[in-house]
Structure formats: C-alpha cells, structure tokens
Amino acid sequence: MFREIFRKKPEKVLHEHSFREIIDLKKTLGTELKASLYLYKEEKFIICSIAGFAEYGEPTVLDVNAADADIGLALCDKLLKFKAKSIELRPSGKLEDWPAYNASGAKTGKSFESNSMFVYFRTVNTVINMDAAPRVSLEKSLKAHCSIPSGITHSEIGREIRKVIKAANVLRQAKML
C-alpha cells in the first residue's frame, strides 16, 4: 500500500495525449473533472484548476498566439489538478485574491470581466464539454458549446478551444450574448 502511495507517477503515457491520465484520475476520484479558461482582451489565455466549484492555485498564462498543442496540454494539466472537494484558502472576498484576475494584469475587476471570454470545461464519460461565453453576458443561460472526445491530441483540443471561443464571439457580435 505504501509503495503505491509514494511511487512516482510517469508524466504522460503518450506525450501528445492525456486521455489515460484523465480516465485514471476520474476513476480514482469517482467524479468528473473540471477546469476553466479566460481569454483576456484577445491577448492571453488564463487557464485555471478547480477544487469543488472554485478556481485555485496558480493559473497557467499563455499568449494568444501559443501553439494549439500548448493550449490543449495546459488545459489537460489543469483538468488533472482538479480536486473534488473545495480547498479552504480563507479567502477574504477581495478581488486581489482571485488568481485569474491577478494573472490578467487588469486594473479593475470590471475591466477584467468585461474584456474576458470565459470557457468552462467538464469531463463527461469519455468527452470534454466546453461552454464558452463572455464573462459579462446579455444572456447568462446561453453559451457556445462544444463536446470533444478526451482521447484526441493536445493540438486538436487547442483547436477546438479556439473554435468554441470563436462561436461565442459570433453570438456576441449578433447581440445574443
């Protein structure tokens, strides 16, 4: 038993995929995995881990021109850091305690939210669901949605992330979001 706990786990079974690791973690936790992403000012991706229902830890920040494979890998890495239970961090409720906001470099919370596209990721069986919408939206219940198999490459995941964000932008330009 102790050998199992302290055994070093391999980085990835396959370098360009995270499917095996995602399936194994879901089985270990007995729940689906979640993560979030913000596209701030069409300049940078801010990708966050989730514990329970709240973001936690240091977000990964990538330039908007990052390779699709880097975006897909960063998303999978954040899914793999999912924790089923919330972590008690003693938040003060202050804006400065929000890691995604801090990573954006925005001057105010209002500026961050009005200039961000938000994507929420959740695994469901063998797929990853993505729901994208502006952080501030006319219709809170309307989002662009994409479902992809979790077994595709990191590069394909990155391409699908860009597509769901583009779909949300089209809805926003049509004044639906």
C-alpha positions as CSV (number, residue, x, y, z in Angstrom):
1,M,0.0,0.0,0.0
2,F,2.8,2.5,1.0
3,R,4.6,1.6,-2.2
4,E,1.6,2.7,-4.2
5,I,1.3,6.0,-2.4
6,F,4.9,7.0,-2.7
7,R,5.5,5.6,-6.2
8,K,6.5,8.3,-8.7
9,K,3.9,8.5,-11.5
10,P,5.0,8.9,-15.1
11,E,4.5,12.3,-16.7
12,K,2.3,11.1,-19.6
13,V,1.7,7.7,-21.1
14,L,1.7,9.4,-24.5
15,H,3.3,12.7,-24.9
16,E,0.6,14.2,-27.2
17,H,-2.4,12.8,-25.3
18,S,-3.7,13.0,-21.7
19,F,-6.6,10.5,-22.2
20,R,-5.2,7.7,-19.9
21,E,-4.3,10.1,-17.1
22,I,-7.8,11.8,-17.3
23,I,-9.6,8.4,-17.2
24,D,-7.4,7.2,-14.3
25,L,-8.0,10.3,-12.2
26,K,-11.7,10.2,-12.8
27,K,-11.7,6.6,-11.6
28,T,-9.6,7.5,-8.5
29,L,-11.7,10.5,-7.6
30,G,-15.0,8.9,-8.6
31,T,-16.2,12.1,-10.2
32,E,-15.9,14.2,-13.4
33,L,-13.1,16.7,-13.8
34,K,-13.4,20.5,-14.2
35,A,-11.2,23.4,-15.3
36,S,-11.7,27.0,-16.5
37,L,-10.1,29.3,-19.1
38,Y,-10.3,33.0,-19.7
39,L,-9.3,34.7,-22.9
40,Y,-8.4,38.2,-21.8
41,K,-8.5,41.1,-24.3
42,E,-7.8,38.6,-27.2
43,E,-4.2,38.7,-25.8
44,K,-3.7,35.9,-23.4
45,F,-5.2,32.6,-22.2
46,I,-5.5,32.2,-18.4
47,I,-6.2,28.5,-17.5
48,C,-7.2,27.6,-14.0
49,S,-7.6,24.5,-11.9
50,I,-10.8,23.9,-10.0
51,A,-11.3,22.5,-6.5
52,G,-15.0,21.7,-5.8
53,F,-16.6,24.7,-7.6
54,A,-13.9,27.3,-7.2
55,E,-10.7,28.1,-9.0
56,Y,-7.5,27.5,-7.0
57,G,-3.8,27.6,-7.4
58,E,-1.5,29.4,-9.9
59,P,-3.1,29.8,-13.3
60,T,-1.2,29.0,-16.5
61,V,-0.9,32.0,-18.7
62,L,-0.3,31.6,-22.5
63,D,0.0,34.2,-25.2
64,V,-3.0,34.2,-27.6
65,N,-0.5,33.1,-30.4
66,A,0.6,30.0,-28.4
67,A,0.6,26.7,-30.3
68,D,-2.7,24.8,-30.1
69,A,-0.7,21.8,-28.6
70,D,0.4,24.1,-25.7
71,I,-3.1,25.3,-25.1
72,G,-4.5,21.7,-25.1
73,L,-1.7,20.4,-22.9
74,A,-2.2,23.3,-20.4
75,L,-6.0,22.6,-20.3
76,C,-5.4,18.8,-19.7
77,D,-2.8,19.6,-17.0
78,K,-5.4,21.8,-15.2
79,L,-8.1,19.1,-15.5
80,L,-5.6,16.7,-13.9
81,K,-5.2,19.1,-11.0
82,F,-8.9,19.0,-10.3
83,K,-9.8,18.4,-6.6
84,A,-13.3,17.0,-5.8
85,K,-13.6,19.0,-2.6
86,S,-13.1,22.7,-2.1
87,I,-9.8,23.8,-0.6
88,E,-10.1,26.1,2.4
89,L,-7.9,29.0,1.5
90,R,-9.6,31.6,3.8
91,P,-10.5,33.9,1.0
92,S,-11.0,37.5,2.1
93,G,-13.5,38.1,-0.7
94,K,-11.2,40.7,-2.2
95,L,-10.6,40.9,-5.9
96,E,-6.9,40.6,-5.3
97,D,-7.4,37.1,-4.0
98,W,-8.7,36.0,-7.5
99,P,-5.7,34.4,-9.3
100,A,-7.1,34.7,-12.8
101,Y,-7.7,38.4,-12.3
102,N,-4.2,38.9,-11.0
103,A,-2.7,37.0,-13.9
104,S,-4.6,39.2,-16.4
105,G,-2.9,42.4,-15.3
106,A,-6.3,44.2,-15.5
107,K,-6.6,47.4,-13.5
108,T,-10.1,46.7,-12.2
109,G,-12.4,43.7,-11.8
110,K,-14.9,45.3,-14.1
111,S,-12.3,45.7,-16.8
112,F,-11.2,42.0,-16.4
113,E,-14.8,40.7,-16.6
114,S,-15.9,42.9,-19.5
115,N,-12.8,42.0,-21.6
116,S,-12.8,38.3,-20.9
117,M,-14.3,35.3,-22.7
118,F,-14.9,32.5,-20.2
119,V,-14.7,28.8,-21.0
120,Y,-15.8,26.2,-18.5
121,F,-14.6,22.6,-19.1
122,R,-16.1,19.4,-17.6
123,T,-15.5,15.8,-18.5
124,V,-18.5,13.6,-19.1
125,N,-17.7,10.0,-19.5
126,T,-15.1,10.0,-22.4
127,V,-15.7,13.5,-23.6
128,I,-14.7,17.0,-22.6
129,N,-17.5,19.5,-22.7
130,M,-16.7,23.2,-23.3
131,D,-19.1,26.0,-22.7
132,A,-18.0,29.5,-23.8
133,A,-19.5,32.9,-23.2
134,P,-18.4,36.4,-22.4
135,R,-17.8,36.8,-18.7
136,V,-20.4,39.6,-18.8
137,S,-23.3,38.5,-21.0
138,L,-26.7,39.6,-22.0
139,E,-28.0,36.0,-21.6
140,K,-26.5,34.1,-18.7
141,S,-28.1,30.8,-19.8
142,L,-26.9,31.0,-23.5
143,K,-23.4,29.7,-24.3
144,A,-21.5,28.3,-27.2
145,H,-21.0,24.6,-26.6
146,C,-18.5,22.0,-27.9
147,S,-18.1,18.3,-27.0
148,I,-14.9,16.6,-27.9
149,P,-13.5,13.1,-27.2
150,S,-10.9,13.2,-24.4
151,G,-8.7,10.9,-26.5
152,I,-7.8,13.5,-29.1
153,T,-4.4,15.1,-29.2
154,H,-3.5,18.2,-27.3
155,S,-3.2,20.1,-30.6
156,E,-6.7,19.1,-31.5
157,I,-8.0,20.2,-28.1
158,G,-6.4,23.6,-28.5
159,R,-8.0,24.0,-32.0
160,E,-11.4,23.1,-30.5
161,I,-10.9,25.7,-27.7
162,R,-10.3,28.4,-30.3
163,K,-13.4,27.3,-32.2
164,V,-15.7,27.4,-29.2
165,I,-14.4,30.9,-28.3
166,K,-14.9,32.0,-31.9
167,A,-18.5,30.7,-31.8
168,A,-19.1,32.6,-28.6
169,N,-17.7,35.8,-30.3
170,V,-20.1,35.3,-33.2
171,L,-23.0,35.1,-30.8
172,R,-21.7,38.2,-29.0
173,Q,-21.5,40.1,-32.3
174,A,-25.0,39.1,-33.1
175,K,-26.0,40.6,-29.8
176,M,-27.2,37.3,-28.4
177,L,-24.6,37.1,-25.7
